[in-house]
């Protein structure tokens, strides 16, 4: 009888540690995979919602840069330099705009500065 009781108590402790390990693994996956991906998704949605105008400097997700020359509902046409090559892409293909980069740089610099009274 004593052996049965000690065996039952050791398996109950193992079940608790298994649950703890599963919770720990989920937390690791959340902070290393899910959370950063959600931040990227929010940034992409913010870029798509940002009104684009003619003359704005953009960078595509492929790394090409240029000035916007035409904007439609879901596409953007931009020129890639002095040779005036025009490329048409979907709005979701825009990685950043010059306005957004300037705003992010200003936000980072204002965080680093300490207010002096």
C-alpha positions as CSV (number, residue, x, y, z in Angstrom):
1,X,0.0,0.0,0.0
2,X,2.8,2.3,0.9
3,X,4.5,1.7,-2.5
4,X,1.3,2.6,-4.4
5,X,1.0,5.9,-2.5
6,X,4.6,7.0,-3.1
7,X,4.3,6.1,-6.8
8,X,1.2,8.1,-7.2
9,X,2.7,11.2,-5.6
10,X,5.8,11.1,-7.8
11,X,3.7,11.0,-11.0
12,X,1.7,14.0,-9.8
13,X,4.9,16.0,-9.4
14,X,6.0,15.1,-12.8
15,X,2.7,16.3,-14.3
16,X,3.1,19.6,-12.7
17,X,6.6,20.1,-14.1
18,X,5.5,19.0,-17.6
19,X,2.8,21.7,-17.5
20,X,5.4,24.2,-16.3
21,X,7.7,23.3,-19.2
22,X,4.9,23.7,-21.7
23,X,4.1,27.1,-20.4
24,X,7.7,28.1,-20.5
25,X,8.1,26.9,-24.1
26,X,5.0,28.8,-25.1
27,X,6.4,32.0,-23.5
28,X,9.7,31.5,-25.4
29,X,7.9,31.1,-28.7
30,X,5.7,34.1,-28.0
31,X,8.6,36.5,-27.2
32,X,11.0,35.2,-29.9
33,X,8.6,34.5,-32.8
34,X,5.0,35.7,-32.4
35,X,5.6,39.1,-30.9
36,X,8.2,40.4,-33.4
37,X,6.1,39.2,-36.3
38,X,3.1,41.1,-35.0
39,X,5.2,44.2,-34.7
40,X,6.3,43.8,-38.3
41,X,2.7,43.3,-39.4
42,X,1.5,46.4,-37.6
43,X,4.3,48.4,-39.3
44,X,3.3,47.1,-42.7
45,X,-0.3,48.0,-42.1
46,X,0.7,51.5,-40.9
47,X,2.7,52.0,-44.1
48,X,-0.2,50.9,-46.3
49,X,-2.5,53.2,-44.4
50,X,-0.1,56.2,-44.8
51,X,-1.1,58.5,-47.6
52,X,1.5,58.6,-50.3
53,X,2.0,61.7,-52.4
54,X,4.0,62.6,-55.5
55,X,7.7,63.2,-54.9
56,X,7.9,61.1,-51.7
57,X,11.1,59.0,-51.4
58,X,10.3,55.3,-50.8
59,X,12.3,52.1,-50.3
60,X,10.8,48.8,-51.4
61,X,11.0,45.5,-49.6
62,X,13.5,44.5,-52.3
63,X,15.8,47.4,-51.4
64,X,15.1,49.7,-54.4
65,X,14.7,53.4,-53.7
66,X,13.1,56.2,-55.7
67,X,10.6,59.0,-55.9
68,X,6.9,58.5,-56.4
69,X,5.6,59.7,-59.7
70,X,2.1,58.2,-59.7
71,X,-0.2,56.8,-57.0
72,X,-3.4,54.7,-57.7
73,X,-5.6,52.8,-55.3
74,X,-3.4,49.8,-54.8
75,X,-0.2,50.5,-56.9
76,X,2.6,53.0,-56.9
77,X,4.9,54.0,-59.8
78,X,8.3,55.4,-58.9
79,X,11.5,56.5,-60.6
80,X,14.7,54.9,-59.6
81,X,17.3,57.6,-60.3
82,X,18.7,59.9,-63.0
83,X,18.1,57.4,-65.8
84,X,14.3,57.9,-65.0
85,X,13.4,54.2,-65.1
86,X,9.8,53.8,-63.9
87,X,8.8,50.8,-61.9
88,X,5.2,50.0,-60.8
89,X,4.7,48.0,-57.5
90,X,1.8,47.2,-55.2
91,X,1.5,49.4,-52.1
92,X,2.2,46.4,-49.8
93,X,5.7,46.2,-51.4
94,X,6.8,49.5,-49.8
95,X,9.2,49.0,-46.9
96,X,9.6,52.6,-45.7
97,X,9.2,56.1,-46.7
98,X,11.6,59.0,-46.1
99,X,8.9,60.7,-43.8
100,X,8.6,57.5,-41.7
101,X,12.4,57.2,-41.4
102,X,12.7,60.8,-40.3
103,X,9.9,60.4,-37.7
104,X,11.5,57.2,-36.3
105,X,14.9,58.9,-36.1
106,X,13.4,61.9,-34.3
107,X,11.5,59.6,-31.9
108,X,14.8,57.7,-31.1
109,X,16.7,60.9,-30.6
110,X,14.1,62.4,-28.3
111,X,14.0,59.2,-26.2
112,X,17.8,59.4,-25.7
113,X,17.8,63.1,-24.7
114,X,17.2,63.9,-21.0
115,X,15.0,66.9,-20.2
116,X,16.8,69.6,-18.3
117,X,14.7,71.9,-16.2
